[in-house]
Amino acid sequence: MASKAPSSQASGAEPDVSEDSARAREELRGRIKGSGPLARDTEASSSRGAAGRSQAHESAIKHVTGRAAYIDDLRAPTDALHVALGLSPVAHGRLTRLGLEEVKALPGVVDVIAIADVPGHTDIGPVFPGDPIFVEDEISYVGQVLFAVAAESHRTAREAIRLAVVEIDEQPACLDPVAAAQRGEFVRPTHVQQSGDWEQALASAAHVVEGEQFVGGQEHFYLEGQACLVQPTEDEGVIVHTSNQHPSETQKLVAEVLGIPFHAVTVEVRRMGGGFGGKETQASPWACIGALITRRTGRTTRVRLPRADDMRATGKRHPFHNRYRLGIDDKGVILGGELTLIGDCGYSPDLSDAIVDRAMFHSDNAYSLGEARVTGHRARTHTASNTAFRGFGGPQGMMVIEAAMDDIARRIGEDPLTIRKRNLYRPGRQMTHYGQQVDQIALLHELIEQLETSSEYWARRRAITEFNAESPIVKRGLALTPVKFGISFTAKHLNQAGALLHVYTDGSVMINHGGTEMGQGLHTKICQVVAQELGLDTEEVRITATRTDKVPNTSPTAASSGADLNGQAARDASRKLKARLFDFAHEHLYRDQGLDREEMRLEAGHLIAGHGESERRIPWGELVQAAYLNRISLSEKGFYATPLIHYDRNTGQGRPFYYYAFGAAAAEVSVDTLTGEYQVDRVDILHDVGDSLNPAIDIGQVEGGFIQGMGWLTSEELKWNDAGRLISDGPATYKIPTYGDLPPVFNVKLMEGHPNSMASIYRSKAVGEPPFMLGMAVWSALRDALASMTDYAEAPRLDTPATPERVLLAAETLRARYTPWPLVEEEG
């Protein structure tokens, strides 16, 4: 074992060190030590916690001890201003008067701003125009921002809001996306993807199955609401601390609203208390408002939305109305057909173009549609502009084909799992309706077969069928559903990332990248990648807050691509720096020893050259210091752009995804058909993450994604009144899953032995969004339980969320058609 670096107080004889260390230390003799401190000990027997191993979240201790700083934890000057927002009370109309004189006169109010006070751009649409920072004339939803008040205290600001005189010419509101689509009211043009002659496939099919469904939206319900802290800088710019998934976009919008260059705005994100897509585009408006007030007053400004305001003012997961008509053969195999998806986009485009696209891409889930046409409409309604949410439209698209699988099974008289397996992508039918070939189909089939066995599906199916035959009230259901989810941004230019790596002269390492941390463990994985490449313990690698002045022009942390993109960028920076150090060591330290440059490696805190008796080792810290003293740069930037992907919207064909991630879940439920109440009894999950970067974090993502998906499909119901006001605007009226909703039997495993077929970071696969769709198994199991009321002749329509009320209505409908009521024993 190599000896440790000597203490700066050491004197007398040089301690025993290797010949290589002695050579490196010789470089230090006679040098001024002030600018080059002695190396820290980085020796390790192995790279503990490097990529591929389970390791705790890099902020885990801070989380549980309360030391992790979120936006409201950041200290602000005593003269910081607090902002409250004046929101529209109506869903549609024209603003005829906005009187703010009494608001401005209230003691403690420092500034009041509206649309006329914006010096730069007033439209802050993230991709397409349509999102005014304040209402100028037309009001488009309840909760739209009319004006903002900055005061000495948050209470004063909120009291001042009520003094405004707001006069509105209220007009009828459109809250029905189907009616809007029929009238041609869209936020973006309709898009179509088609493969083959779908009309002929329908005409020649032995059977045609058709149906429709409503898939409800979902509130992000991040624990940390929308918040930011904006500070002025001496050069008339601003520093924005924000809970935000897309710092570069916020930088751009703040600069445009203020009418200043991008370089005058710095956006910083250390961590978020949850995002789920709700802070990809819709964190920017509050930063823009805070920046306006900071520039006008020269004072630090804090903006934080109360939960009810947050829920009313921000968009949700898009509700969808789906229809399908499919031609099948006598075995239930899909030959072709048409699917129509209507996304409720709210009042403006936001990200709806890409979200409905992804719903269309995933309307096949893991099944071959044959010759099919998929049409996606983007309907405009008078609600908050709906936005990104985990899965980004994919879950809503998958729901239509999963409904069809159950319906086909009841039509053919087969078990739904049998029908699902028959329709999986397979040799000879590997091409999607948008022209991308599905790779690793053997993995997909093996994954489902493994889960089918480990969950004891068929034995439980027999037991459940027998139970239901004897139980007139409580019915049990079972379903096994797969997931195939494409990984990449469907907007090609977003598939890029940068990183900045610094090595300091004591050997410690600092990494920065363009991704943001919202609890998902991205920063932990990036530290593991750097530690892996440099042969260090992860404790030697520190990550800093995401900042636009360190890594510019970044993409949002979304589309499950955070580790894929930023991990590759960090790896690129590490490998460039490593190559530079190897070149230096070969030329300067091993010049006369004939050691092969290509055989050098970094392991366990050492540079190692050669093998066996000729092996030479230098501790990492001493290598770094020797390089510094020889004026070798110890900083490097990295960059990565995903290869191969492309998509032509004119033809609806291409390869929008770099690869697919797979998974499957088996869920069992019990339903009381007299009340509609139900419970989830058991869930088994097997999920594909390739060669996992961090199995512990990935399992946590799978568990959390499943529970969140289950909540979307069962308990999380968004309700608006007839006037367009959201009435499920807090935890008392909007029910996310809790700890008590965990299935009592919850088996979660990662698929092993199947690395990614594409050259992803260490052959891993994304894990952020794909597990969300595993929750579909619970919804399908509920339909299965209800179908038992018809002796499995019919799967009832069950819109989502499948609340007890909806389950009861479905049960009553079936009971009226299939069962004498009331249930009585016949005499004799």
N, C-alpha and C positions, 0 to 999 in steps of 0.2 A: 504494500500500500504506500502510495506516495505521501511524503510528509506535508504538513501544513505550511502555509506561507509564514515567514518569521514575523514576529511582532515588531512594530516600529521602535519599541524600546529595547530590542535585543542588542546585545553587544558581545564582544569577544568572538570566540570561534564560531564559524558558520555551522549550523546544525547539519546532520546528515540529510542530504537531499540527493535526488537522482542527478545523473550527469546532465540530463536535458533541462531539469529545473535550474541547475546551477548555471547553465549557459544562458537561460532566459534571465536569471537574476543578475547576471553579469552586466546586462544592459542598464541596470539601475544604478550601478556604482558611480558615485560622483555626481549624480543628477540632483536637481532641486526637487525635493519630494512634495512641495506644496501643490503642484498641479497634477501630480500623479500618485495618489495614495496607494499604499500597498494593497494587494489583492485580498479580497475576502475568500474564505475557504468555501469552495464550491464542490468539494469532493463528495461523491455519492456512490454507493455500491451499485445502484441502478437508477434509471430515470423514473423515480417514483411519481406516479400520477401522469405520466406522459400519455400521448394519444392511444386510445384503445383500452384504457383502464378506468375503472370507476374511481371517481374522486369527488369530494364534496364541492358544492357550489363555492366559487371564489369569495362570495360575500355571505356565506351561510352563517358564520358566527356573528357578523354585523346584523344580519336579519333578526336572529333570535335574541340578541342583546339590545336591540334598538339603536345601534350605532350607525346603521345604514341610513344615509342622508337622502331624503326625497325632497321635492321642491319646497314643501312647507317647513322642512327642517333647516333650510338654508337661512343663515342670518342675514338680515337686511339692516341698513342704517335706520336710526330712530325716526328719521323724517320720511321713510318710505311711504308711498301712497298705496291705497287699496282701491280696487276697481270693482264696481258692480255694473251689471248690464240691464238696460231697458229692453224687454223682449215683447214681441208682438203678441197680443191676446187673441188674435183671429188668424184663421188659416189662409184666407184669401181676401184681398181688397186693395184699396189705394189709400196711402197715407196722405190725408188732406191737411193736417196741421200737427206740428210737433213743437209744443211750447215748453221751453227749458229755462225760462227766466227764474221761476221759483226754485228750481233745482240748483242753479248757480248761486242763488242768494242764501242757501242754507249754510249756517256756520260750519266750518270744517270741510266744505267742498272746495277743492282746489282747481279742478278742471272738468269740463263736460265737453264731449266731442260727439259729432254726428258726421254724416257723409260729406258735408261741406268743409269739414276740417281736415280732410285727407289730402296731403300735398301731392301724392303720387297716384299710383293705380288704385282704383276703387273696387275692381273685380279681382278676387283672389282665387278663382277657379284653378284647381291644381293641374288639370290637363286641358280641359275645354272651358271657355268662359261661361259665366252663369251664376257665380257666387259673389254677390256684392258684400263688402265688409260691413256696411250698414245699409239699411233700407233707404232708398232714395224716393221711390214712388210706389212700385208694386210690392205688395206683401204676398209671400208665397207659402208660409206655414206658421203655425203657432210656435213661438219660440225664436223667430227670426230677430236678429239684433237690430234695434232701432237707434240706440245711442249708448254711450258709456259714461259713467261718472267716476272720477278719481277723488278720493277724500282722505282725510287724516286717519280714519279708521274704517274697517269694513262695515261696521254697523251704520256709521254715518252715510256711507255710500249707498247702502241698501235702503235706508230711510229716504234718501234723496230721490231715489228712483220713483217712489210713489207720488212725488210732487209734480211729475211731468204731466203736461196736458197733451193727450194723444187722441186725435180725431181720425177715424178711419171710415171710409166708404166701403163697408163690408159687402163682399160678393160671394156667390155660391162657390163652394170648394169641391174639387174632384178628389175623392178618396178611394175610388174604385179603379184599379189598374186595368182590369179587363175592359171596362167601359172606355177608359182612356185609349187603350190599344185599338178598340173598334172605331173610335173617332180619329185615329191616327195621331194622337197626342203623345209624342215620343221625345225623350231628351237626346237621343242619338238614333241614327238610322237602324232599321232592322237588318240583321245579318243572317245568312243562310250557309250551312255546310251540307254537302250532298255527295253520296257515293252510289253510283249505279242507278238503275231504273226502279225507283221505290214504288211507283204506281203499279208496274207490272208485278213486282213482288207481292203486293197486296192482292192484286187481282187473281193471281195463280195460287195463293196460299190455301191450305186445307181449312184453316181457321183464321179468323181475325178477332183479336182481342183489343179492346179500347177502354179508356178510362180517363179520369181527370182527378186532380188533387190540388189542394191549397197547402202550401208549405209556409208556415209562419216565419216572421223575422226573429231577431234576437238582440237584446240589449247587451252591450259589451260588459257592463258592470265591473269595470276595473276597480280595484280597491282604492287606488289613488285617482281621484278625478282629474279633469282637465285643469292644468295649473302651469304657471310660468312666473319667473322673476326676471325683470328686465332692468339692467343697469346701464347708465350712460358712460361713455368713454370720453377721454380728453379730446379726441379728434372728431367729435360730433357723431360718432357711431354708437352702437349699442352692443352689449353682451346679453344674450338671451339664454337663461337657464330654463329648460322646458322638459316636461314629460312628453316625449315625442319620438316617434318611430322614424321620422324622416327629417333629420336636421338640415340637410342641404336644401330641401324644398322650402322649409321655414326660413332659412337664410335668404333665399331668392325672393320669397313673397314679402318678407319684412323690408328688404332693400327696395323693392318696387313700390310698396306702399309709402315708404318714407322718401322715395326719390333720390336714393343715394347708391353708390356702387356696392356690389356684393361684398367687397373686401372690408367695408366699414361695419359689417354685421358679423358677429361671431355667435354661433349657436353651440351650446354645450349640453350634453345629456350624459349623466353618470349612470342613472338607472331609472326605470319606471316601476311604479307599483301596479303593473299590468297594462296591457295595451290591446292585444287580440285583434289588431287592425283598426281600432277606434281612434288611434293616435297616429295613423299613417298620413292622412290628409287633414283631419279635423282637429289637430292640435295647433295648426298654424293660425287660425283666426285670432285666438286669444293672445298669441305672441305678437301679432300685428297690432292689435289694440293696445297692448301694454307698451310696445315700442313707440307708438304714436304719442302716448301720454308722457313717456320718458323723454322723448325728444322735445316736446312742448314745454315741459316743466324743469328738465334737467335733474329730475329726482328718480330714484329707484322706484319701480312700480311692481306691485304684486297682483296677479290675476288668478283667482281660483273660483271655479264654478260650484255652487251648492249642488247637491246630488239631483234635486228636482229640476233645476235649471239645466244642468248637464244633460239629463235624460231628454228634456224637451228640445234643447237647442242642437243636439248632435244626432247624426244618422245612425241607423241600425244595420243589422244584416238584412239584405233584401228579402222581403216576402216574395214568393213565386206562385204563379198559377200555371200548372203544367197539364198538358194533354198528350195522350199517346194513342196511336193506332198502329198495331203491329200484325204482320202476317206470320203465322207459325205453321210448322208441319205437324203431323200426328204425334210426334215425340215431344212437341213443345219447343222445338228449336226455331229461333227467330230467323226468318228469311229476309225481312225488310219491313219498311213502314215509315211513318213520320212521327216526329216529336215536335211539340210546340211549347216553348217556354216564354212566359211573360214575367219579366222582373219588374217589381214595383220600385222605381228608382228614386221616388221623391221628386223634389221640384227642380233639380239641376243634374248635370251629367256626373259631377264628381268622378268616381272611378267606375261608373256603371258600364261603360263600354267594355272594359276588360273583364268585369265581373260576370256579365251575361255571356261574354265569350267563353269564359272558363266553365260556366254552367253548361254551355253547349258542348265544350270539349269533353266534359265528364258525364254527359247524359248516357253514355254507354257503360259507365263504371268499369267492371271487369269483363263485360260481355260483348261479343261480336253482334253488331246490329244488322249485318248483311248489307243489303242495298237500302239505304236510308237517307231521309232528309231531316235535318234538324234546323228549326227556325227559332231565333231569339229576338224577342221584342223588348224594348226599353221604355216602359210606360212612365209618363209624367203624372204625378199626383201632388196634391198640396200638403205634403208632409216634409219633415226634415230630409235633406238629401241623404239617401242611404249610401253606405260606404263599405270599405273593406271589413271583413270579419273572418276569422280563422277558417280557411277553406276557400274563401274568396269566390263564392258562387258554386264551387265544385260540389258541396253537399246538397245544395238545392237541385243541381242537375242530376246527381246520382239518385235522388229520391224517386224520380219518375220511372227509371228502369227497375228499381227495386220493387216499386208497386206493381209493375208489369210482371216481374218474376212470380210474385205471389198469385197474381190473377191467372197467369198461364198455368201454374200448378193446379189451381182449383178447376180450371177448364179441362185439363188433361186427366186429372185424377191422380197426380203423382205428388210425392213429397216436394216441397219447395226447394230443398237442398239438391234433390236430383235434377230439377229443372235448372237451377243455377249452375250446376256442374256441366250440364249438357251445353250451356250457352257460353261458357268461358272462352276467352280467346285461346286458340289452339292451332297446331300446325295446319296450314291451309286456310286458316281464317285468323290472320294476325294483323290485318290492316284496319285501322280505325276509319270512321266516317270522314275524318279530316286528313287522311293520307299518311299517318305515321304508323310505322310498324311497331308492334308491341314486342319488346325483347323480354327475355327471362320468363317466358310463359311456363317453362317447366317448374320454375320456382313458385309461380302462382299456384299451379296445380298441387305441387308437393306441400305447400303451406296449408292449403285447405284440407288436404288429406290428413296431414299431421294433426290439425285442430279437430277434425272430424273424429279421429281416434282418441286423442287425449281428452276431449270433452265428453266422450262416450255418447255421441250424438244419437246413434240408432237405438241403443238400449234405453236411453231416456225418452226417445220418441215413442217407443212401445209402451213404456210405463205411463207417459203422459196421455196417450190415447186411451189406455185402459182407465186411468183416473177420470178423464173427462166423460167417459161413457157412464160412469157411476155417480158423477157429481153434477147435479142439475144447476147449481148456483155458481160455485167457484170453478173457474176454468183455468187450466194451465196452458201456456204456449211456449214454443221453442223455435228459435230461428238461428241460422248460421249465415252470415252475410260477409262477402268479401269487399275489399277496397283496392282500387288501382288509382293512384293519384300521380299526375304529372308534375315534375319538379322543374321549374324555371319561371321567371317572369314571362308572361305572354307578350309583353312589350320588350322587344329584343334589346333595346339600348340599355335597359335597366340591369341586364345580366353582366355587370362588371363591379369590381371592388378594388379598393386600395388599402394599403397598410403602411405604417411607419414604424421602423424598428430602431431603437437606440441601445447600444451597449456602453455602459459607463466603465471608467477605468478600474473600478474595484471588481468588475465582472458581473455586476447586476444588470438585468435586462429590463427594458421598458418597451411595451408594444402598444400601438394605437391602431385602430382600424375604423372603417366607416359604419360598422354594424352597431346596433344599440341593444342594451340589456334590459329586458322587461321581466326578468325572473326565469327565463327559459334556459339559462346556463351557457349562452353564447360566449361570454367573456371567459368562462372557465375552459371551454373547448379551445378557444384561440390560444390561451396560455399553454394548454397541453400541446398544441401543434408546435409552438415555438420551442417549448422544452424538448419535445421529441427531436426536432431538427438540430438543436444546439447541444443535445446530450446532457441536459441539465435537469435538476429537480424543479418542479413547477414553483416551488417557493422562491426560486431565483428570478422568476419572471413576474413582473407586475404589469397590470393593464391600467390604462388611464381613461378618463372620461372621453366619450366620443365628442370631437370638436371639429368644426368646419375649418378652423385655421391649421389643423394638423393634416387631416386627409380630406381633400376637397371633392366636391361634385359626386357625392356618394348616392347610392340607391337606398330606398327604404329597407328597413329590416322587415321583410314580408316575404310571401310566397315560399315559405319554408327554406329560403335560400341563404340565411344568415351564415351558417357554418360552412356551407359549400363555397360561397363566394369569398367571404372574408378569411376563412381558413386557408384557402388557396393563395390569397394575397399575402397573408402573414407567412405562409410557407415560402412563397417566392422571395420575400424580403430576407428571410432567414437563410435560404440557400444562396442567395447572392452574397450575403455577408460571410457565410461559411466558406464559400469559394475564395473570397478575398483573403481570408485568414489562412486558408490552406496555401494559397500562392505565396503569401508572406513567409509562412513557416518553411516552405520548401526552399525558397530562395535565401532566407536569412538565417534560419535556425538549423536547417539540415542540409545546407549547401554542399558540404563535403562528405556526406554520409551515404550518398547513393540511394536514399529512400524514395520509393515511388510516390509521386504526388497523388496519383489516383487511388492509392490505398489508405490515404489519410482519412480519419474519421473522428467524430466527437462522440465520446461515450462517458457516462458516469462522471461528468465534470472534468474531463481531460481531453486534450488532443492526443490521439494515438496514431503513430506512424509505424509501418512495418508489422511483422508478425514474429512470434517465437522469440528466439534469442536476439534478433535484431530489432525487436519492438522498442520504440521510444515513446515516452509519455511526458506531457507538460500539463500541469493544472490549468484549467480554463482561465482563472484570474490572471495568472502570470503570462499566459499567451496574449490575453487582451492588453495587459500593460506593456508588454514588449511591442505589440503592434502600435499602440498609441505613441510610444516614444520614438518609433520609426515613422511617424506621421502617416499611419494607415487609417483610413476612415472607419469609424465604428458605428456608422449610421447607414441605414439603407431603406429605400422604399420598395414596396412590392405592389404588383398589379395582377389582376386576373380577369379574363373575359371568357364566358362560357362558349365553347366551340359548337359548331354543327347546327345550332338551332336557327329556324327560319319559319315564317308563315306569311302566306299571300292572302290578304283579306279579299282581294278581288275574286279569287278562285275558291276560297275557303279551304285551301289545302296547304300542307306543309309539315314541318316537324317543330312544333312549338315547345316541346319538352326535351330536355337532355336525357332524362331517364324517368322511369316510373318506380314509385315505392308501393309495396303491397302490404296487405294485412287482412285479418279476418277475425270476427268475433262471434261467439255463440252465446246467446242470452236466453234465460228461462224466466218466465213471469207467471204470477198468479193473479187472476182478475175476479173480482166480485161483480157478477153481472147484474146484481140488483142495485148497486150503488155506483158502479164505474170505478171504484177504487181498486188499486192494484199495487203489487210490490214486485221488485226485481229480485229473484231468488238466487240466481247464480249467473256469473259471466266468466267465460274463458276467452282469452285473447292471445293470438300469436301474431307478431308484427315483424315486418322486414325492415331492418335499418342497415343492411349490408354489414360491413365490419364496423361495429359501433365505435364512435370516438370516445364515448363515456357511457357504459351500460347503465349505471345508476341514474344518470340524468335522463337518458333515453327512456328507461322504464317509467320514470316519473312523468315524462311528457306523454307517454302512451296512456297511463292511468288518468292523468288530468284531461287529456284530449277526449277520452271516452266519456268521462263524467260530464264534461261541458257539452259534448254532442248529445248525450242522453237528456240533459236539461233542456236543450233547444227543442228536442222532439217530444218532451213530455210535460214539463211544468212551466217553462218560461213563456208566458203569454203576454204579448203586447196588445193593449186595448186603447182605442181612440173613441171619443164620443162622436156624435153626429156632426158636431161643429169642427172636428179635426183636432181636438185637444187631447194630448196623451194623458190618460188617466192612470196608467200603470207606471208611475213616475218615481217609485222609491221601493225600498225593500219590503214595505208593508203590503204592496200591491203587485210586486213583480218577484217571482219565486225562483231563485237559482238553486241548484242542488246544494245540499249541505252534507256534512259528514254522515248524518243518519241515512242518507240516500245511497251510501255505498252498498253494493250487493254483499250479503253475508259471506258468500263464496265468490272470491274475485281472484282468478288465476291469470297472471300476465307474464308472458315470456317473449323474449326476442328470438327471432329466427336466427339460427347459427349455421355457419358453414357456407354462406352464400354471399360473397363479396359483391359489391356493385359491379356490373359488367362494364360500366363506363368509368373513365379515369377521374372520379371524384376524389375529394380529399381522403387519402388512405382507404379508398374504396368503401367509404361509408355512404349512408343515405340520409336524406333529410327526415326529420321526425316531428317538426312543429305542427303541420296541418294534417297529414294523413291519418293519424289516430282519431281525429275528430269524427270522421265518418263511420267509425266502428260503432258509434251509438245507434246507427240505423238498425242494428240487430234487435235492440229493445223494442223499437217501433214495429218491426216485422213480427216479433214474438207476440206483441199485443194483438195484431191482426190474426195471428195463428190461433191464439186463445179464443178470440171471437168467432173464428171460422168453425171451431169445434161445435158451436151452437147449431150449425147447419150440416153437421156430420161431414165437415170439410168440403162441402159443395160450393161454397162461396166465400171469398175474402171481402169483408165489408170495406167500403170507403172509410178511411180514417184520416182526416186532415190533421195537420200538426199546428201547435203542440197537442199531443193526444192527452189532454187533461182528463180527469175523471168524468167531467161533464160530457166531453166528446165520446169517450169510451161508452158511457151509459147510453147516449143517444144511438150509437151504433148497435149496442146490444138490444135496445128496445126495437129498433128497426128489424133486426134479424128475428127477434122473438115473435114479432107480429106476423112474420111470414112463415116461420118454421115450427113454432112451438105453441100449443094451446095455452091460453092464459086466462085466469090464474092457474098456476101449477097446482093441481089437485090429484089425489090418488083416485083412480076410478074404482068403484066398488065391484067386487066380484073378480 
